[in-house]
Amino acid sequence: MKIILTGGGSAGHVMPCIALLPCLREYFSDICYLGRADGIERRLAEMNGIKFHPVNAVKFDRSSKLSVLKIPCSLSRAVSQTKKLLKELRPDVLFAKGGYVSLPGALAARSLKIPVVCHESDFSLGLANKVISRFAECTLTSFEATAAKRSLFVGNPVRAELTQADPQKARRTCAFSRTARVVLFVGGSGGAEAINRAVDDALSTLVRDFNVVHICGQGNLRPSAPGYRCFEFVDDIFDFFALADIVVTRAGANAGFELAAMGKRTIFIPLPTGSSRGDQIENATAFASVSGAKVLEQSRLDTYELVCAITDSLSRPSPEPDLRPLKAAPKIAEILNKVARREKFA
């Protein structure tokens, strides 16, 4: 059988698909990925041995009225192009991970009567999944409280290699000259300006008591110093998670579920409403209610608030690892197999 995966616009819409691959290969002999030719999804798919097919995608820019007016024509052309591709590929099922990149593939599949399953990582549905969920066979959710049409709670798939994380590898990479607890700042694959500024402001205070690791995003590299190591990007992020005594990060769903599965103390600094649709605030609130993670508002972020939150979190026991995300991939793969075979799945 053949399955097509689609989704992109950010790594957050791609990494759950990558996490599914070992389980999908138990059911599907042919796995393809649809995405933008210049998107991160192409690099990640090809790195993992998945055949990639470029398609056009139309990004919804809320700040531009002209962009919104162009969407119907641009999307129609993208769907027509994708229909031709799907007629050639003839998949048994299409898995849409969300983000604007997933919309042309899902709409094309619908018109060709190819069954579609979508998955939402965030607490509430993004715009693309709001559309796709109207006709999908089911909408798989990562949070039990997420509301969606024909929804089924399965959790968010995380890469199984997080169970093999080696903190000593990260420790050797950092080569700190002293023994101290480690605070890890992560701004995501692209960095986060607010988090980077907060590190700059608080660094002289933090390095008195802690070793600080800062993953700052491409083009934002700072010089390393005693008690401080800065990297634009790391491939072995789980090793760094394992090394850290506490992680300060945005509130993307994937990172949140990975950190929960590893039982890490976490401080979330969600993107504020206006910079996003508010999904990170919802995610952070949901994670905090379960794990005791702290949430700091970006608008109130200063050195005093940050240092107090870190110190208070480190005075408390680490949360117990939440192993449910590790069980999500087998569930999702089984559902996709049943949908592809036109069998009852729930």
BELDAMO-V963210 format. One record per backbone hydrogen bond with DSSP energy under -1.0 kcal/mol. NH is the residue of the N-H (numbers start at 0). CO is the residue of the C=O. E is the energy in kcal/mol with one decimal. If there is no record, write none. Layout:
NH/CO/E
NH/CO/E
//
This chain:
2/29/-2.4
3/92/-1.9
4/31/-2.8
5/94/-2.1
7/97/-1.1
12/9/-1.4
13/10/-1.5
14/10/-2.9
17/13/-1.7
18/14/-2.4
19/15/-1.2
23/19/-2.6
24/20/-2.3
25/22/-1.2
26/23/-1.8
27/23/-2.9
28/0/-1.1
29/0/-1.7
31/2/-2.2
32/50/-2.5
33/4/-2.8
34/52/-1.6
38/35/-1.2
41/38/-1.1
43/39/-2.3
44/40/-2.4
45/41/-2.5
46/42/-2.2
48/45/-1.5
49/44/-2.4
50/30/-1.0
52/32/-2.9
54/34/-2.4
63/60/-1.6
67/63/-1.6
68/64/-1.9
69/65/-1.3
73/69/-2.1
74/70/-3.4
75/71/-2.1
76/72/-2.1
77/73/-2.1
78/74/-2.6
79/75/-2.2
80/76/-2.3
81/77/-2.1
82/78/-2.4
83/79/-1.6
84/80/-1.4
85/81/-2.6
86/82/-2.1
87/83/-1.1
88/84/-2.4
89/85/-3.0
91/1/-2.6
93/114/-2.3
94/3/-3.2
95/116/-2.8
96/5/-3.2
101/98/-1.9
105/101/-2.0
106/102/-2.6
107/103/-2.4
108/104/-2.4
109/105/-2.2
110/106/-1.9
111/107/-1.3
112/109/-1.6
113/108/-2.9
116/93/-2.4
117/137/-1.8
118/95/-2.1
119/139/-2.6
129/125/-2.0
130/126/-1.6
131/127/-2.7
132/128/-2.7
133/130/-1.2
134/131/-1.5
135/131/-1.7
136/115/-3.1
138/149/-2.0
139/117/-3.2
140/151/-2.1
141/119/-1.1
145/142/-1.4
150/147/-1.1
151/138/-2.3
153/140/-2.4
154/140/-2.3
161/158/-1.7
162/159/-2.0
163/160/-1.7
164/161/-1.2
169/165/-1.1
170/166/-2.4
171/167/-2.4
172/168/-2.0
173/169/-2.3
174/170/-2.6
182/210/-2.7
183/245/-2.6
184/212/-3.0
185/247/-2.8
186/214/-1.5
190/187/-1.4
195/191/-2.8
196/192/-2.5
197/193/-2.0
198/194/-2.2
199/195/-2.2
200/196/-2.5
201/197/-2.2
202/198/-1.7
205/201/-2.6
206/202/-2.6
208/205/-1.5
209/205/-2.5
210/180/-2.5
211/226/-3.0
212/182/-2.7
213/228/-2.8
214/184/-3.0
215/230/-2.4
216/231/-1.5
219/216/-1.8
224/227/-2.2
227/224/-2.8
228/211/-2.4
230/213/-2.7
238/235/-1.0
239/235/-1.1
240/236/-2.4
241/237/-2.5
242/238/-1.7
243/239/-1.8
244/181/-2.5
245/181/-1.3
246/264/-2.1
247/183/-3.3
248/266/-2.4
255/251/-2.0
256/252/-2.5
257/253/-2.4
258/254/-2.7
259/255/-2.0
260/256/-2.4
261/257/-1.4
262/259/-1.1
263/258/-2.2
266/246/-2.8
267/293/-3.2
268/248/-2.7
273/275/-2.2
274/271/-1.5
281/277/-1.7
282/278/-2.7
283/279/-2.8
284/280/-2.2
285/281/-2.2
286/282/-2.8
287/283/-2.6
288/284/-1.7
290/286/-2.9
291/287/-1.7
293/265/-2.0
295/267/-2.9
299/296/-1.1
300/297/-1.4
305/301/-2.5
306/302/-2.9
307/303/-2.4
308/304/-2.1
309/305/-2.4
310/306/-2.7
311/307/-2.6
312/308/-2.4
313/309/-2.3
315/312/-1.4
321/259/-2.6
326/323/-1.6
330/326/-1.1
331/327/-2.6
332/328/-2.7
333/329/-2.0
334/330/-2.1
335/331/-2.6
336/332/-2.1
337/333/-2.1
338/334/-2.7
339/335/-2.5
340/336/-1.7
341/338/-1.4
342/337/-3.4
//
